[in-house]
Amino acid sequence: MAEVAIVKPIVDVEKCILCETCLPFCPDSCITAGDDGYVVVDYSDCKGCSMCAAVCAEEAIEMVMVFEKGKS
């Protein structure tokens, strides 16, 4: 099984100011506010479009390349 490179949003809770600006910009509704108010990403539906990172004024969301096992 080959590895596939995908891009995922990683939230830095030290930079996040709980503004929730990113939530409505996710076209797949993968971003929600957790019980503590911080952003939670549902990676099972995330396509890696980077809209959340683009609208975050605090640059608290970084798009990171991750390698996962691909389908055979």
PDB file of N, CA, C and O in Angstrom:
ATOM      1  N   MET A   1       0.842  -1.177   0.000  1.00  0.00           N
ATOM      2  CA  MET A   1       0.000   0.000   0.000  1.00  0.00           C
ATOM      3  C   MET A   1       0.892   1.247   0.000  1.00  0.00           C
ATOM      4  O   MET A   1       1.762   1.399   0.857  1.00  0.00           O
ATOM      5  N   ALA A   2       0.666   2.120  -0.957  1.00  0.00           N
ATOM      6  CA  ALA A   2       1.466   3.335  -1.088  1.00  0.00           C
ATOM      7  C   ALA A   2       0.993   4.411  -0.120  1.00  0.00           C
ATOM      8  O   ALA A   2      -0.168   4.449   0.288  1.00  0.00           O
ATOM      9  N   GLU A   3       1.933   5.286   0.235  1.00  0.00           N
ATOM     10  CA  GLU A   3       1.556   6.428   1.064  1.00  0.00           C
ATOM     11  C   GLU A   3       1.089   7.559   0.162  1.00  0.00           C
ATOM     12  O   GLU A   3       1.604   7.748  -0.940  1.00  0.00           O
ATOM     13  N   VAL A   4       0.099   8.313   0.652  1.00  0.00           N
ATOM     14  CA  VAL A   4      -0.471   9.429  -0.086  1.00  0.00           C
ATOM     15  C   VAL A   4      -0.280  10.685   0.755  1.00  0.00           C
ATOM     16  O   VAL A   4      -0.557  10.680   1.955  1.00  0.00           O
ATOM     17  N   ALA A   5       0.189  11.755   0.133  1.00  0.00           N
ATOM     18  CA  ALA A   5       0.368  13.025   0.829  1.00  0.00           C
ATOM     19  C   ALA A   5      -0.931  13.816   0.771  1.00  0.00           C
ATOM     20  O   ALA A   5      -1.478  14.051  -0.307  1.00  0.00           O
ATOM     21  N   ILE A   6      -1.411  14.216   1.918  1.00  0.00           N
ATOM     22  CA  ILE A   6      -2.594  15.069   1.990  1.00  0.00           C
ATOM     23  C   ILE A   6      -2.288  16.240   2.913  1.00  0.00           C
ATOM     24  O   ILE A   6      -1.350  16.190   3.708  1.00  0.00           O
ATOM     25  N   VAL A   7      -3.079  17.280   2.799  1.00  0.00           N
ATOM     26  CA  VAL A   7      -2.881  18.474   3.621  1.00  0.00           C
ATOM     27  C   VAL A   7      -4.029  18.573   4.615  1.00  0.00           C
ATOM     28  O   VAL A   7      -5.197  18.456   4.245  1.00  0.00           O
ATOM     29  N   LYS A   8      -3.683  18.791   5.891  1.00  0.00           N
ATOM     30  CA  LYS A   8      -4.688  18.889   6.938  1.00  0.00           C
ATOM     31  C   LYS A   8      -4.487  20.173   7.745  1.00  0.00           C
ATOM     32  O   LYS A   8      -3.354  20.608   7.953  1.00  0.00           O
ATOM     33  N   PRO A   9      -5.591  20.780   8.198  1.00  0.00           N
ATOM     34  CA  PRO A   9      -5.462  21.955   9.060  1.00  0.00           C
ATOM     35  C   PRO A   9      -5.146  21.536  10.499  1.00  0.00           C
ATOM     36  O   PRO A   9      -5.812  20.669  11.065  1.00  0.00           O
ATOM     37  N   ILE A  10      -4.133  22.158  11.073  1.00  0.00           N
ATOM     38  CA  ILE A  10      -3.755  21.920  12.462  1.00  0.00           C
ATOM     39  C   ILE A  10      -3.972  23.237  13.207  1.00  0.00           C
ATOM     40  O   ILE A  10      -3.472  24.283  12.791  1.00  0.00           O
ATOM     41  N   VAL A  11      -4.715  23.177  14.302  1.00  0.00           N
ATOM     42  CA  VAL A  11      -5.054  24.381  15.072  1.00  0.00           C
ATOM     43  C   VAL A  11      -4.082  24.555  16.232  1.00  0.00           C
ATOM     44  O   VAL A  11      -3.864  23.633  17.018  1.00  0.00           O
ATOM     45  N   ASP A  12      -3.504  25.741  16.330  1.00  0.00           N
ATOM     46  CA  ASP A  12      -2.620  26.098  17.442  1.00  0.00           C
ATOM     47  C   ASP A  12      -3.481  26.798  18.491  1.00  0.00           C
ATOM     48  O   ASP A  12      -3.826  27.969  18.330  1.00  0.00           O
ATOM     49  N   VAL A  13      -3.825  26.092  19.557  1.00  0.00           N
ATOM     50  CA  VAL A  13      -4.729  26.657  20.567  1.00  0.00           C
ATOM     51  C   VAL A  13      -4.101  27.826  21.327  1.00  0.00           C
ATOM     52  O   VAL A  13      -4.811  28.597  21.973  1.00  0.00           O
ATOM     53  N   GLU A  14      -2.795  27.959  21.256  1.00  0.00           N
ATOM     54  CA  GLU A  14      -2.151  29.103  21.908  1.00  0.00           C
ATOM     55  C   GLU A  14      -2.368  30.388  21.106  1.00  0.00           C
ATOM     56  O   GLU A  14      -2.321  31.483  21.666  1.00  0.00           O
ATOM     57  N   LYS A  15      -2.604  30.260  19.802  1.00  0.00           N
ATOM     58  CA  LYS A  15      -2.855  31.431  18.953  1.00  0.00           C
ATOM     59  C   LYS A  15      -4.345  31.702  18.769  1.00  0.00           C
ATOM     60  O   LYS A  15      -4.747  32.842  18.531  1.00  0.00           O
ATOM     61  N   CYS A  16      -5.159  30.664  18.877  1.00  0.00           N
ATOM     62  CA  CYS A  16      -6.599  30.795  18.650  1.00  0.00           C
ATOM     63  C   CYS A  16      -7.234  31.703  19.704  1.00  0.00           C
ATOM     64  O   CYS A  16      -7.002  31.534  20.901  1.00  0.00           O
ATOM     65  N   ILE A  17      -8.043  32.673  19.243  1.00  0.00           N
ATOM     66  CA  ILE A  17      -8.695  33.604  20.175  1.00  0.00           C
ATOM     67  C   ILE A  17     -10.194  33.314  20.309  1.00  0.00           C
ATOM     68  O   ILE A  17     -10.950  34.147  20.809  1.00  0.00           O
ATOM     69  N   LEU A  18     -10.618  32.126  19.859  1.00  0.00           N
ATOM     70  CA  LEU A  18     -12.002  31.659  20.010  1.00  0.00           C
ATOM     71  C   LEU A  18     -13.012  32.535  19.268  1.00  0.00           C
ATOM     72  O   LEU A  18     -14.164  32.639  19.691  1.00  0.00           O
ATOM     73  N   CYS A  19     -12.599  33.157  18.181  1.00  0.00           N
ATOM     74  CA  CYS A  19     -13.495  34.054  17.446  1.00  0.00           C
ATOM     75  C   CYS A  19     -14.496  33.313  16.554  1.00  0.00           C
ATOM     76  O   CYS A  19     -15.542  33.857  16.202  1.00  0.00           O
ATOM     77  N   GLU A  20     -14.165  32.064  16.190  1.00  0.00           N
ATOM     78  CA  GLU A  20     -15.018  31.218  15.348  1.00  0.00           C
ATOM     79  C   GLU A  20     -15.215  31.759  13.931  1.00  0.00           C
ATOM     80  O   GLU A  20     -16.167  31.371  13.254  1.00  0.00           O
ATOM     81  N   THR A  21     -14.339  32.642  13.476  1.00  0.00           N
ATOM     82  CA  THR A  21     -14.430  33.181  12.127  1.00  0.00           C
ATOM     83  C   THR A  21     -14.313  32.078  11.081  1.00  0.00           C
ATOM     84  O   THR A  21     -14.950  32.153  10.030  1.00  0.00           O
ATOM     85  N   CYS A  22     -13.520  31.071  11.353  1.00  0.00           N
ATOM     86  CA  CYS A  22     -13.270  30.005  10.380  1.00  0.00           C
ATOM     87  C   CYS A  22     -14.461  29.064  10.182  1.00  0.00           C
ATOM     88  O   CYS A  22     -14.589  28.463   9.115  1.00  0.00           O
ATOM     89  N   LEU A  23     -15.322  28.925  11.170  1.00  0.00           N
ATOM     90  CA  LEU A  23     -16.405  27.938  11.115  1.00  0.00           C
ATOM     91  C   LEU A  23     -17.285  28.045   9.873  1.00  0.00           C
ATOM     92  O   LEU A  23     -17.465  27.033   9.195  1.00  0.00           O
ATOM     93  N   PRO A  24     -17.839  29.197   9.536  1.00  0.00           N
ATOM     94  CA  PRO A  24     -18.746  29.254   8.378  1.00  0.00           C
ATOM     95  C   PRO A  24     -18.043  29.145   7.027  1.00  0.00           C
ATOM     96  O   PRO A  24     -18.705  28.957   6.006  1.00  0.00           O
ATOM     97  N   PHE A  25     -16.726  29.258   7.000  1.00  0.00           N
ATOM     98  CA  PHE A  25     -16.005  29.207   5.730  1.00  0.00           C
ATOM     99  C   PHE A  25     -15.680  27.798   5.274  1.00  0.00           C
ATOM    100  O   PHE A  25     -15.294  27.607   4.121  1.00  0.00           O
ATOM    101  N   CYS A  26     -15.821  26.819   6.128  1.00  0.00           N
ATOM    102  CA  CYS A  26     -15.527  25.439   5.740  1.00  0.00           C
ATOM    103  C   CYS A  26     -16.653  24.919   4.844  1.00  0.00           C
ATOM    104  O   CYS A  26     -17.791  24.804   5.299  1.00  0.00           O
ATOM    105  N   PRO A  27     -16.354  24.600   3.570  1.00  0.00           N
ATOM    106  CA  PRO A  27     -17.402  24.153   2.662  1.00  0.00           C
ATOM    107  C   PRO A  27     -17.969  22.773   3.009  1.00  0.00           C
ATOM    108  O   PRO A  27     -19.043  22.407   2.534  1.00  0.00           O
ATOM    109  N   ASP A  28     -17.257  22.015   3.828  1.00  0.00           N
ATOM    110  CA  ASP A  28     -17.719  20.679   4.203  1.00  0.00           C
ATOM    111  C   ASP A  28     -18.200  20.605   5.644  1.00  0.00           C
ATOM    112  O   ASP A  28     -18.482  19.519   6.149  1.00  0.00           O
ATOM    113  N   SER A  29     -18.296  21.755   6.311  1.00  0.00           N
ATOM    114  CA  SER A  29     -18.744  21.841   7.710  1.00  0.00           C
ATOM    115  C   SER A  29     -17.949  20.910   8.633  1.00  0.00           C
ATOM    116  O   SER A  29     -18.507  20.265   9.520  1.00  0.00           O
ATOM    117  N   CYS A  30     -16.648  20.859   8.404  1.00  0.00           N
ATOM    118  CA  CYS A  30     -15.767  19.993   9.207  1.00  0.00           C
ATOM    119  C   CYS A  30     -15.277  20.673  10.472  1.00  0.00           C
ATOM    120  O   CYS A  30     -14.732  20.021  11.364  1.00  0.00           O
ATOM    121  N   ILE A  31     -15.468  21.982  10.552  1.00  0.00           N
ATOM    122  CA  ILE A  31     -14.948  22.731  11.691  1.00  0.00           C
ATOM    123  C   ILE A  31     -16.091  23.120  12.609  1.00  0.00           C
ATOM    124  O   ILE A  31     -17.086  23.704  12.180  1.00  0.00           O
ATOM    125  N   THR A  32     -15.929  22.786  13.877  1.00  0.00           N
ATOM    126  CA  THR A  32     -16.914  23.144  14.893  1.00  0.00           C
ATOM    127  C   THR A  32     -16.183  23.695  16.108  1.00  0.00           C
ATOM    128  O   THR A  32     -14.961  23.591  16.213  1.00  0.00           O
ATOM    129  N   ALA A  33     -16.933  24.272  17.009  1.00  0.00           N
ATOM    130  CA  ALA A  33     -16.356  24.726  18.275  1.00  0.00           C
ATOM    131  C   ALA A  33     -16.566  23.617  19.295  1.00  0.00           C
ATOM    132  O   ALA A  33     -17.678  23.118  19.468  1.00  0.00           O
ATOM    133  N   GLY A  34     -15.496  23.243  19.958  1.00  0.00           N
ATOM    134  CA  GLY A  34     -15.577  22.217  20.989  1.00  0.00           C
ATOM    135  C   GLY A  34     -16.200  22.766  22.257  1.00  0.00           C
ATOM    136  O   GLY A  34     -16.511  23.955  22.332  1.00  0.00           O
ATOM    137  N   ASP A  35     -16.383  21.922  23.247  1.00  0.00           N
ATOM    138  CA  ASP A  35     -16.955  22.346  24.527  1.00  0.00           C
ATOM    139  C   ASP A  35     -16.139  23.448  25.189  1.00  0.00           C
ATOM    140  O   ASP A  35     -16.679  24.274  25.925  1.00  0.00           O
ATOM    141  N   ASP A  36     -14.831  23.455  24.924  1.00  0.00           N
ATOM    142  CA  ASP A  36     -13.962  24.478  25.508  1.00  0.00           C
ATOM    143  C   ASP A  36     -13.889  25.733  24.642  1.00  0.00           C
ATOM    144  O   ASP A  36     -13.204  26.690  25.004  1.00  0.00           O
ATOM    145  N   GLY A  37     -14.595  25.746  23.487  1.00  0.00           N
ATOM    146  CA  GLY A  37     -14.620  26.902  22.610  1.00  0.00           C
ATOM    147  C   GLY A  37     -13.595  26.864  21.505  1.00  0.00           C
ATOM    148  O   GLY A  37     -13.697  27.622  20.541  1.00  0.00           O
ATOM    149  N   TYR A  38     -12.602  25.992  21.626  1.00  0.00           N
ATOM    150  CA  TYR A  38     -11.567  25.906  20.602  1.00  0.00           C
ATOM    151  C   TYR A  38     -12.056  25.126  19.386  1.00  0.00           C
ATOM    152  O   TYR A  38     -12.949  24.285  19.485  1.00  0.00           O
ATOM    153  N   VAL A  39     -11.464  25.417  18.260  1.00  0.00           N
ATOM    154  CA  VAL A  39     -11.831  24.798  16.992  1.00  0.00           C
ATOM    155  C   VAL A  39     -11.483  23.310  17.006  1.00  0.00           C
ATOM    156  O   VAL A  39     -10.406  22.906  17.445  1.00  0.00           O
ATOM    157  N   VAL A  40     -12.430  22.508  16.513  1.00  0.00           N
ATOM    158  CA  VAL A  40     -12.228  21.073  16.364  1.00  0.00           C
ATOM    159  C   VAL A  40     -12.438  20.745  14.890  1.00  0.00           C
ATOM    160  O   VAL A  40     -13.424  21.172  14.290  1.00  0.00           O
ATOM    161  N   VAL A  41     -11.518  19.992  14.311  1.00  0.00           N
ATOM    162  CA  VAL A  41     -11.608  19.623  12.904  1.00  0.00           C
ATOM    163  C   VAL A  41     -11.980  18.145  12.795  1.00  0.00           C
ATOM    164  O   VAL A  41     -11.339  17.285  13.400  1.00  0.00           O
ATOM    165  N   ASP A  42     -13.018  17.865  12.021  1.00  0.00           N
ATOM    166  CA  ASP A  42     -13.409  16.489  11.730  1.00  0.00           C
ATOM    167  C   ASP A  42     -12.646  16.078  10.473  1.00  0.00           C
ATOM    168  O   ASP A  42     -13.056  16.388   9.354  1.00  0.00           O
ATOM    169  N   TYR A  43     -11.538  15.381  10.670  1.00  0.00           N
ATOM    170  CA  TYR A  43     -10.670  15.033   9.549  1.00  0.00           C
ATOM    171  C   TYR A  43     -11.279  13.992   8.620  1.00  0.00           C
ATOM    172  O   TYR A  43     -10.804  13.824   7.497  1.00  0.00           O
ATOM    173  N   SER A  44     -12.298  13.305   9.052  1.00  0.00           N
ATOM    174  CA  SER A  44     -12.901  12.282   8.187  1.00  0.00           C
ATOM    175  C   SER A  44     -13.597  12.903   6.976  1.00  0.00           C
ATOM    176  O   SER A  44     -13.749  12.240   5.950  1.00  0.00           O
ATOM    177  N   ASP A  45     -14.023  14.171   7.080  1.00  0.00           N
ATOM    178  CA  ASP A  45     -14.686  14.847   5.960  1.00  0.00           C
ATOM    179  C   ASP A  45     -13.851  15.974   5.351  1.00  0.00           C
ATOM    180  O   ASP A  45     -14.192  16.487   4.285  1.00  0.00           O
ATOM    181  N   CYS A  46     -12.767  16.363   6.014  1.00  0.00           N
ATOM    182  CA  CYS A  46     -11.943  17.481   5.553  1.00  0.00           C
ATOM    183  C   CYS A  46     -11.256  17.138   4.234  1.00  0.00           C
ATOM    184  O   CYS A  46     -10.649  16.076   4.091  1.00  0.00           O
ATOM    185  N   LYS A  47     -11.363  18.056   3.275  1.00  0.00           N
ATOM    186  CA  LYS A  47     -10.744  17.875   1.961  1.00  0.00           C
ATOM    187  C   LYS A  47      -9.407  18.609   1.844  1.00  0.00           C
ATOM    188  O   LYS A  47      -8.714  18.481   0.835  1.00  0.00           O
ATOM    189  N   GLY A  48      -9.044  19.380   2.880  1.00  0.00           N
ATOM    190  CA  GLY A  48      -7.780  20.103   2.856  1.00  0.00           C
ATOM    191  C   GLY A  48      -7.791  21.331   1.977  1.00  0.00           C
ATOM    192  O   GLY A  48      -6.757  21.697   1.418  1.00  0.00           O
ATOM    193  N   CYS A  49      -8.943  21.982   1.841  1.00  0.00           N
ATOM    194  CA  CYS A  49      -9.067  23.133   0.938  1.00  0.00           C
ATOM    195  C   CYS A  49      -8.328  24.374   1.445  1.00  0.00           C
ATOM    196  O   CYS A  49      -7.989  25.248   0.646  1.00  0.00           O
ATOM    197  N   SER A  50      -8.076  24.469   2.725  1.00  0.00           N
ATOM    198  CA  SER A  50      -7.342  25.556   3.397  1.00  0.00           C
ATOM    199  C   SER A  50      -8.120  26.863   3.560  1.00  0.00           C
ATOM    200  O   SER A  50      -7.526  27.891   3.884  1.00  0.00           O
ATOM    201  N   MET A  51      -9.430  26.842   3.343  1.00  0.00           N
ATOM    202  CA  MET A  51     -10.231  28.057   3.555  1.00  0.00           C
ATOM    203  C   MET A  51     -10.144  28.515   5.008  1.00  0.00           C
ATOM    204  O   MET A  51     -10.051  29.713   5.276  1.00  0.00           O
ATOM    205  N   CYS A  52     -10.174  27.579   5.935  1.00  0.00           N
ATOM    206  CA  CYS A  52     -10.117  27.926   7.361  1.00  0.00           C
ATOM    207  C   CYS A  52      -8.824  28.673   7.694  1.00  0.00           C
ATOM    208  O   CYS A  52      -8.838  29.670   8.416  1.00  0.00           O
ATOM    209  N   ALA A  53      -7.722  28.182   7.162  1.00  0.00           N
ATOM    210  CA  ALA A  53      -6.431  28.829   7.410  1.00  0.00           C
ATOM    211  C   ALA A  53      -6.366  30.207   6.754  1.00  0.00           C
ATOM    212  O   ALA A  53      -5.774  31.135   7.306  1.00  0.00           O
ATOM    213  N   ALA A  54      -6.970  30.335   5.586  1.00  0.00           N
ATOM    214  CA  ALA A  54      -6.935  31.597   4.851  1.00  0.00           C
ATOM    215  C   ALA A  54      -7.680  32.713   5.582  1.00  0.00           C
ATOM    216  O   ALA A  54      -7.274  33.873   5.513  1.00  0.00           O
ATOM    217  N   VAL A  55      -8.766  32.375   6.283  1.00  0.00           N
ATOM    218  CA  VAL A  55      -9.563  33.415   6.939  1.00  0.00           C
ATOM    219  C   VAL A  55      -9.167  33.658   8.389  1.00  0.00           C
ATOM    220  O   VAL A  55      -9.681  34.585   9.015  1.00  0.00           O
ATOM    221  N   CYS A  56      -8.275  32.858   8.931  1.00  0.00           N
ATOM    222  CA  CYS A  56      -7.875  33.028  10.332  1.00  0.00           C
ATOM    223  C   CYS A  56      -6.917  34.207  10.470  1.00  0.00           C
ATOM    224  O   CYS A  56      -5.763  34.136  10.047  1.00  0.00           O
ATOM    225  N   ALA A  57      -7.407  35.287  11.064  1.00  0.00           N
ATOM    226  CA  ALA A  57      -6.605  36.506  11.224  1.00  0.00           C
ATOM    227  C   ALA A  57      -5.432  36.314  12.176  1.00  0.00           C
ATOM    228  O   ALA A  57      -4.433  37.028  12.086  1.00  0.00           O
ATOM    229  N   GLU A  58      -5.551  35.360  13.080  1.00  0.00           N
ATOM    230  CA  GLU A  58      -4.496  35.110  14.063  1.00  0.00           C
ATOM    231  C   GLU A  58      -3.464  34.091  13.575  1.00  0.00           C
ATOM    232  O   GLU A  58      -2.502  33.790  14.282  1.00  0.00           O
ATOM    233  N   GLU A  59      -3.667  33.564  12.369  1.00  0.00           N
ATOM    234  CA  GLU A  59      -2.800  32.522  11.801  1.00  0.00           C
ATOM    235  C   GLU A  59      -2.664  31.338  12.759  1.00  0.00           C
ATOM    236  O   GLU A  59      -1.582  30.777  12.932  1.00  0.00           O
ATOM    237  N   ALA A  60      -3.792  30.974  13.376  1.00  0.00           N
ATOM    238  CA  ALA A  60      -3.814  29.872  14.337  1.00  0.00           C
ATOM    239  C   ALA A  60      -4.037  28.524  13.656  1.00  0.00           C
ATOM    240  O   ALA A  60      -3.934  27.479  14.298  1.00  0.00           O
ATOM    241  N   ILE A  61      -4.343  28.544  12.358  1.00  0.00           N
ATOM    242  CA  ILE A  61      -4.562  27.304  11.617  1.00  0.00           C
ATOM    243  C   ILE A  61      -3.482  27.187  10.554  1.00  0.00           C
ATOM    244  O   ILE A  61      -3.348  28.046   9.683  1.00  0.00           O
ATOM    245  N   GLU A  62      -2.719  26.110  10.642  1.00  0.00           N
ATOM    246  CA  GLU A  62      -1.646  25.864   9.692  1.00  0.00           C
ATOM    247  C   GLU A  62      -1.977  24.609   8.892  1.00  0.00           C
ATOM    248  O   GLU A  62      -2.392  23.593   9.450  1.00  0.00           O
ATOM    249  N   MET A  63      -1.790  24.693   7.589  1.00  0.00           N
ATOM    250  CA  MET A  63      -2.007  23.531   6.737  1.00  0.00           C
ATOM    251  C   MET A  63      -0.704  22.727   6.706  1.00  0.00           C
ATOM    252  O   MET A  63       0.349  23.228   6.311  1.00  0.00           O
ATOM    253  N   VAL A  64      -0.810  21.460   7.138  1.00  0.00           N
ATOM    254  CA  VAL A  64       0.367  20.616   7.272  1.00  0.00           C
ATOM    255  C   VAL A  64       0.224  19.386   6.376  1.00  0.00           C
ATOM    256  O   VAL A  64      -0.834  18.759   6.328  1.00  0.00           O
ATOM    257  N   MET A  65       1.296  19.055   5.673  1.00  0.00           N
ATOM    258  CA  MET A  65       1.277  17.861   4.827  1.00  0.00           C
ATOM    259  C   MET A  65       1.465  16.622   5.700  1.00  0.00           C
ATOM    260  O   MET A  65       2.385  16.547   6.515  1.00  0.00           O
ATOM    261  N   VAL A  66       0.579  15.663   5.511  1.00  0.00           N
ATOM    262  CA  VAL A  66       0.593  14.427   6.280  1.00  0.00           C
ATOM    263  C   VAL A  66       0.601  13.271   5.287  1.00  0.00           C
ATOM    264  O   VAL A  66      -0.044  13.334   4.240  1.00  0.00           O
ATOM    265  N   PHE A  67       1.325  12.236   5.621  1.00  0.00           N
ATOM    266  CA  PHE A  67       1.383  11.062   4.756  1.00  0.00           C
ATOM    267  C   PHE A  67       0.544   9.953   5.370  1.00  0.00           C
ATOM    268  O   PHE A  67       0.737   9.586   6.529  1.00  0.00           O
ATOM    269  N   GLU A  68      -0.382   9.422   4.589  1.00  0.00           N
ATOM    270  CA  GLU A  68      -1.260   8.344   5.065  1.00  0.00           C
ATOM    271  C   GLU A  68      -1.233   7.210   4.069  1.00  0.00           C
ATOM    272  O   GLU A  68      -0.902   7.397   2.898  1.00  0.00           O
ATOM    273  N   LYS A  69      -1.578   6.056   4.536  1.00  0.00           N
ATOM    274  CA  LYS A  69      -1.649   4.887   3.651  1.00  0.00           C
ATOM    275  C   LYS A  69      -2.796   5.066   2.670  1.00  0.00           C
ATOM    276  O   LYS A  69      -3.925   5.354   3.069  1.00  0.00           O
ATOM    277  N   GLY A  70      -2.507   4.898   1.396  1.00  0.00           N
ATOM    278  CA  GLY A  70      -3.508   5.035   0.353  1.00  0.00           C
ATOM    279  C   GLY A  70      -4.289   3.736   0.164  1.00  0.00           C
ATOM    280  O   GLY A  70      -3.939   2.693   0.717  1.00  0.00           O
ATOM    281  N   LYS A  71      -5.335   3.825  -0.619  1.00  0.00           N
ATOM    282  CA  LYS A  71      -6.128   2.638  -0.920  1.00  0.00           C
ATOM    283  C   LYS A  71      -5.393   1.790  -1.950  1.00  0.00           C
ATOM    284  O   LYS A  71      -4.762   2.321  -2.864  1.00  0.00           O
ATOM    285  N   SER A  72      -5.474   0.499  -1.801  1.00  0.00           N
ATOM    286  CA  SER A  72      -4.782  -0.378  -2.745  1.00  0.00           C
ATOM    287  C   SER A  72      -5.698  -0.780  -3.882  1.00  0.00           C
ATOM    288  O   SER A  72      -5.286  -1.520  -4.775  1.00  0.00           O
TER     289      SER A  72
END
